[in-house]
Structure formats: C-alpha cells, structure tokens
C-alpha cells in the first residue's frame, strides 16, 4: 500500500487523541458492547514509523524563509 502525507497526518492525530484519552475505542448500546479495535499506543507509533519510512523524501513539512534558514 502506498501511504500519503494525509495518512501520516491521520495517524499523528490518532496518536494525539489516544494520549489525550479522547479517542473512542468502544461504545455500549443497550446490553451490547461494541469494540472498534484493540490498539495500543505502541501499535500506532509503529505504524507512524512505517508510514514515515515509506513516504521518505516525499514528505517534507513546510518551512518558511522568515523562520530561519541562511541568515536572511
């Protein structure tokens, strides 16, 4: 599968939500408990590393000249 920068953004958002405890992993409806997926922070971080390595040089966060650079 070819990953995109959107995939990287989505996994980073998922990691932040997981750490903050705002990501919903299950829901209870009546007497039924539905789990969306059992995932750990380590699983998400491994996937982020994999995505970054596959994107490689194609991924470059935006930088602006006024933020530093060659002293201009």
N, C-alpha and C positions, 0 to 999 in steps of 0.2 A: 504494500500500500504506500502510495506517495503522500507524505504529510505536507501540510501547508502552514504558513505562518498563522492562519486562523486556528488551526488545530493546536498550535503552541499556545496561542492566547487563551483558548478554551481550557486547556489543561492547567495553565497557570491560574486561571480564575477558579477552577475546581479545587486546586490546592489551597488557595486563599480561603475559599468558603469552608473547606474541610477543617482547616486550622481554626477558623472563627466559630465553627460549630453551626453555621447557617445552612449547610448543605443537607438536604433531606435525603436520608437513605432508606426510610421505610415510612409506611403510612398504615394506620389502623382504621378499618372500615367495619363497623359493627363488631363482630367477634372474629374477623379476619385480619391478620397482619400480613401486609404485602411488603416484601423487601425488594428494592430496586436492584441492588448489587452489594455484595460484601467486598469492600475495597479498603485498603489501608493507605495511610499517607505514604508509606514506602512504595506501594504499587504505583501511586500517582507520580511520585518523584522519578521512579524508573522509567515510566512512560514518557515523562518530560525529557529525560536524558536521551532516550531513544529518538524522540522527535527532533531534538536539537541536533543530534549527530546526523540524522538523515537529511535535515534541511541544510546543515553545514554552512557553506559560504553563501548560500542563497539568502540566509537570514541575517539582516543587519539592521539593528534598531536605528531609528532616525537620529541624526545628530545635526546640530546647527552651529554655524560658524561662530556665533556670538557666545557659545558655551565653552570656548577654549580653542584648541587646535594649535596653530602655528604662531601664536602670539599676536595675531592681528586684532 
